[in-house]
Amino acid sequence: MLINKINNSLAFRLPGIYRYILTRFKREKQHKKSPPTALFNVVMMCGEKQLDMLQVCLDSIYRHFSELPHILLFTDLNTDTSHFKKTLKRFPANNIQIVCGHDCLSYHRAEGKKSLVSFAEKNPMGLKLAAVLQAIESGKPVLYCDTDVIWYDDPCKIVKQYINEQDFDLAMSEDFQPAYDRNLVNNAGLDKLYNSPYLCAGIMLIKCLSKRSSDTLGRLVNKVTERSNHFSEQTIFAFLNRESNNITLDKEKFLIQTDDQYKLFAKATPGVIARHYIGPVRHLFWRDALWLK
């Protein structure tokens, strides 16, 4: 019907207006300077094109987290870090550490991780893997989130519950469908990943990597140095999760959904801690960022 076509068209077009409003007129005020108090670090990776989303995500962290984390922000290989610092100047500099992608590669190169460096040089998701691994080696648990995530409530209590479990290593958000590197699955015998629950690396909580996980990771990275895709890093993390404790983040609290793809108006999200706006609903990121403040 014509009405449905108009509605669907508006659902995709209006968020462009919402983004313009948010980026030009609705920026949050300067955030107060206060020392990090959380027992974990937040890790993110961002390029120039994601800077607007990054600021929305950071605003939601500063607005909802009851304990402020130290934020490790890794850039891609084509980013001017001075531009990042200028753009993010309203966020406390003592809370955010910007790490250049090239410095991340240098860190792992010095550790002799040639396959990881090769993967990271060829694939942005390989660089994400390298960034997360560098952050883990700092000694604190890592809460990773993509820039297309909005935090709607405080995760600190539930993060502590996970971290305090003796046998806990890592947990990933749960997807409604499998999104893995089929070539890696076939070559490395990872078929069990196609049994639910399906795992997504858009939001992850990592306490540590065991010796077994580190060995598995090294084996899988060796297999993707020559051929990889956008899901290779996610496939690696998903298998590490399956091989260790097979724990997922509560899918009702860490949300991935697409059934509101054509909805014009945002709705309240009681019980939701964070939503990851994957590709089909990426446009709704701006709708919700404006209307659910």
C-alpha positions as CSV (number, residue, x, y, z in Angstrom):
1,M,0.0,0.0,0.0
2,L,1.1,3.6,-0.7
3,I,0.8,4.5,3.0
4,N,3.2,1.7,4.0
5,K,5.7,2.8,1.3
6,I,5.6,6.4,2.6
7,N,6.0,5.2,6.2
8,N,8.9,2.9,5.3
9,S,10.6,5.7,3.3
10,L,10.2,8.2,6.2
11,A,11.6,5.6,8.6
12,F,14.9,5.6,6.7
13,R,14.9,9.3,5.8
14,L,13.9,11.1,9.0
15,P,17.0,9.8,11.0
16,G,19.1,11.9,8.7
17,I,17.3,15.0,10.1
18,Y,17.7,13.6,13.6
19,R,21.4,13.2,13.1
20,Y,21.7,16.7,11.8
21,I,19.9,18.0,14.9
22,L,22.1,16.0,17.3
23,T,25.3,16.9,15.7
24,R,24.6,20.6,15.2
25,F,22.3,21.6,18.1
26,K,21.9,19.0,20.7
27,R,25.3,18.2,22.0
28,E,25.6,17.4,25.7
29,K,27.2,20.0,27.9
30,Q,30.8,19.6,29.0
31,H,31.1,16.5,31.1
32,K,32.5,16.9,34.6
33,K,36.0,15.8,35.3
34,S,36.1,12.9,37.8
35,P,38.6,10.0,38.2
36,P,37.6,6.5,36.9
37,T,36.2,4.3,39.6
38,A,35.0,1.2,37.7
39,L,36.8,-2.1,38.1
40,F,36.8,-2.5,34.3
41,N,37.9,-0.6,31.3
42,V,35.6,0.3,28.4
43,V,37.3,-0.3,25.0
44,M,36.0,1.1,21.7
45,M,37.4,1.4,18.2
46,C,36.5,4.2,15.9
47,G,37.4,5.8,12.6
48,E,36.7,9.3,11.3
49,K,33.3,8.3,9.8
50,Q,32.1,7.0,13.2
51,L,33.0,10.1,15.2
52,D,29.4,11.3,15.5
53,M,28.2,7.9,16.7
54,L,31.1,7.7,19.1
55,Q,30.0,10.9,20.8
56,V,26.4,9.7,21.2
57,C,27.7,6.4,22.7
58,L,30.1,8.2,25.0
59,D,27.3,10.6,26.1
60,S,25.2,7.5,27.1
61,I,28.1,6.1,29.1
62,Y,28.7,9.3,31.0
63,R,24.9,9.6,31.6
64,H,24.2,6.1,32.8
65,F,27.2,4.4,34.2
66,S,27.2,4.6,38.1
67,E,30.9,4.0,38.2
68,L,33.0,5.8,35.6
69,P,35.3,3.5,33.6
70,H,38.6,4.4,32.0
71,I,38.0,4.4,28.3
72,L,40.5,3.1,25.8
73,L,39.6,4.5,22.4
74,F,41.5,2.8,19.6
75,T,41.6,4.6,16.2
76,D,41.8,3.0,12.8
77,L,45.0,3.2,10.6
78,N,43.9,6.4,8.8
79,T,43.0,8.6,11.7
80,D,44.5,11.9,12.9
81,T,44.5,11.5,16.7
82,S,44.8,15.3,17.1
83,H,41.4,15.6,15.4
84,F,39.9,13.1,17.7
85,K,41.2,14.9,20.8
86,K,39.8,18.2,19.5
87,T,36.4,16.6,18.7
88,L,36.2,14.9,22.1
89,K,37.4,17.9,24.2
90,R,34.1,18.1,26.1
91,F,34.8,14.7,27.6
92,P,37.3,14.6,30.5
93,A,40.8,14.0,29.0
94,N,41.8,12.0,32.2
95,N,39.1,9.4,31.5
96,I,39.8,8.8,27.8
97,Q,43.0,7.4,26.4
98,I,43.2,7.6,22.6
99,V,45.5,4.9,21.1
100,C,46.5,5.2,17.5
101,G,46.0,2.1,15.4
102,H,49.6,2.2,14.3
103,D,50.7,2.2,18.0
104,C,48.6,-0.8,18.6
105,L,50.3,-2.6,15.8
106,S,53.7,-1.6,17.1
107,Y,52.7,-3.0,20.5
108,H,51.9,-6.4,19.1
109,R,54.8,-6.4,16.7
110,A,57.2,-5.9,19.7
111,E,55.5,-8.9,21.2
112,G,56.4,-11.0,18.1
113,K,52.7,-11.5,17.1
114,K,53.4,-11.4,13.4
115,S,50.1,-13.2,12.3
116,L,48.0,-10.8,14.4
117,V,49.7,-7.8,13.0
118,S,49.3,-9.1,9.4
119,F,45.6,-9.7,10.1
120,A,45.2,-6.2,11.6
121,E,46.9,-4.5,8.7
122,K,44.6,-6.1,6.2
123,N,41.3,-6.1,8.0
124,P,39.8,-3.4,10.3
125,M,38.2,-6.2,12.3
126,G,41.7,-7.6,12.8
127,L,42.7,-4.3,14.2
128,K,39.7,-4.5,16.5
129,L,40.9,-7.9,17.7
130,A,44.4,-6.5,18.3
131,A,43.0,-3.5,20.2
132,V,40.9,-5.7,22.5
133,L,43.9,-8.0,23.2
134,Q,46.1,-5.1,24.0
135,A,43.5,-3.8,26.5
136,I,43.2,-7.2,28.1
137,E,46.9,-7.3,28.7
138,S,46.6,-4.1,30.8
139,G,45.3,-6.3,33.6
140,K,41.8,-5.1,34.0
141,P,38.6,-6.7,32.7
142,V,37.4,-5.2,29.4
143,L,33.9,-4.1,28.5
144,Y,34.0,-3.7,24.7
145,C,31.3,-2.0,22.7
146,D,31.0,-0.8,19.1
147,T,30.3,2.8,18.3
148,D,26.8,1.9,17.1
149,V,25.7,1.1,20.7
150,I,23.6,3.3,23.0
151,W,23.6,2.6,26.7
152,Y,20.2,3.0,28.3
153,D,20.9,2.0,31.8
154,D,23.7,1.3,34.2
155,P,25.6,-2.0,33.5
156,C,28.0,-1.8,36.4
157,K,26.1,-4.1,38.7
158,I,25.7,-6.9,36.2
159,V,29.3,-6.5,35.0
160,K,30.5,-7.0,38.6
161,Q,28.4,-10.1,38.9
162,Y,30.0,-11.6,35.9
163,I,33.5,-10.6,36.9
164,N,33.1,-12.0,40.4
165,E,32.3,-15.4,39.1
166,Q,35.4,-17.5,39.7
167,D,35.3,-19.5,36.4
168,F,34.2,-16.6,34.2
169,D,36.4,-15.6,31.2
170,L,34.2,-13.9,28.7
171,A,30.6,-13.3,27.6
172,M,29.3,-11.9,24.3
173,S,26.0,-10.4,23.3
174,E,23.5,-12.8,21.7
175,D,22.4,-12.4,18.1
176,F,19.2,-13.8,16.6
177,Q,21.1,-15.2,13.6
178,P,24.6,-16.6,12.9
179,A,27.1,-14.1,11.4
180,Y,30.4,-15.9,11.0
181,D,33.3,-16.3,8.6
182,R,32.2,-19.5,6.7
183,N,35.7,-20.0,5.3
184,L,37.3,-19.9,8.8
185,V,34.5,-22.2,10.2
186,N,35.2,-24.8,7.5
187,N,39.0,-24.6,7.6
188,A,39.2,-24.7,11.4
189,G,36.4,-27.1,12.2
190,L,34.2,-24.5,14.1
191,D,30.9,-25.9,13.0
192,K,29.5,-25.9,16.6
193,L,29.1,-22.1,16.2
194,Y,26.0,-22.8,14.1
195,N,24.3,-24.2,17.1
196,S,22.4,-21.5,19.0
197,P,23.0,-19.3,20.9
198,Y,24.6,-17.2,18.1
199,L,27.2,-14.7,19.3
200,C,28.0,-11.1,18.4
201,A,31.2,-9.1,19.2
202,G,29.4,-5.8,19.3
203,I,29.3,-5.9,23.1
204,M,31.6,-8.2,25.0
205,L,32.8,-8.5,28.5
206,I,36.2,-10.2,28.9
207,K,37.8,-10.8,32.2
208,C,40.8,-12.7,31.0
209,L,42.0,-15.2,28.4
210,S,43.2,-18.6,29.6
211,K,46.3,-20.3,28.3
212,R,44.0,-22.6,26.3
213,S,42.1,-19.6,24.8
214,S,45.3,-17.8,23.9
215,D,46.6,-20.9,22.2
216,T,43.3,-21.3,20.3
217,L,43.3,-17.6,19.3
218,G,46.8,-17.9,17.9
219,R,45.8,-20.9,15.8
220,L,42.8,-19.2,14.4
221,V,44.6,-15.9,13.7
222,N,47.1,-17.9,11.6
223,K,44.3,-19.1,9.4
224,V,42.9,-15.6,8.6
225,T,46.1,-13.8,7.7
226,E,45.6,-14.5,4.0
227,R,41.8,-14.7,3.7
228,S,39.3,-13.0,6.1
229,N,36.1,-11.0,6.0
230,H,34.1,-8.7,8.2
231,F,33.0,-11.6,10.5
232,S,36.4,-13.2,11.0
233,E,37.2,-11.5,14.3
234,Q,33.7,-12.2,15.6
235,T,34.0,-15.8,14.6
236,I,37.3,-16.1,16.6
237,F,35.8,-14.5,19.7
238,A,32.6,-16.6,19.4
239,F,34.7,-19.8,19.4
240,L,36.7,-18.7,22.4
241,N,33.5,-18.1,24.2
242,R,32.2,-21.6,23.2
243,E,35.4,-23.2,24.2
244,S,35.6,-21.6,27.6
245,N,32.4,-21.0,29.6
246,N,29.8,-20.5,26.8
247,I,28.2,-17.6,28.7
248,T,26.2,-15.0,26.8
249,L,25.1,-11.6,27.9
250,D,21.3,-11.4,28.7
251,K,19.7,-10.8,25.3
252,E,16.8,-9.0,26.9
253,K,19.2,-6.5,28.5
254,F,21.8,-6.3,25.8
255,L,19.5,-5.9,22.8
256,I,19.9,-6.8,19.1
257,Q,16.7,-6.6,17.2
258,T,15.4,-5.6,13.8
259,D,11.6,-5.9,14.1
260,D,11.2,-2.1,14.5
261,Q,13.1,-1.4,11.3
262,Y,10.3,0.7,9.8
263,K,8.9,2.3,13.0
264,L,8.8,6.1,12.9
265,F,8.8,6.7,16.7
266,A,11.0,5.4,19.5
267,K,9.5,3.6,22.5
268,A,10.7,3.3,26.1
269,T,13.0,0.4,26.6
270,P,12.4,-0.8,30.2
271,G,14.9,-3.4,31.3
272,V,17.3,-2.8,28.4
273,I,20.8,-1.8,29.4
274,A,22.2,-1.3,25.9
275,R,21.1,-1.7,22.3
276,H,23.4,-2.5,19.4
277,Y,22.1,-1.0,16.2
278,I,23.3,-3.5,13.6
279,G,23.2,-2.8,9.9
280,P,19.5,-3.2,9.1
281,V,18.5,-0.8,11.9
282,R,21.5,1.5,11.9
283,H,19.3,4.4,10.9
284,L,17.3,4.0,14.1
285,F,20.4,4.9,16.1
286,W,19.7,8.5,15.4
287,R,16.0,8.3,16.0
288,D,16.6,6.7,19.5
289,A,19.5,9.0,20.3
290,L,17.3,12.0,19.9
291,W,14.0,10.8,21.3
292,L,15.0,8.5,24.2
293,K,17.2,11.0,26.0
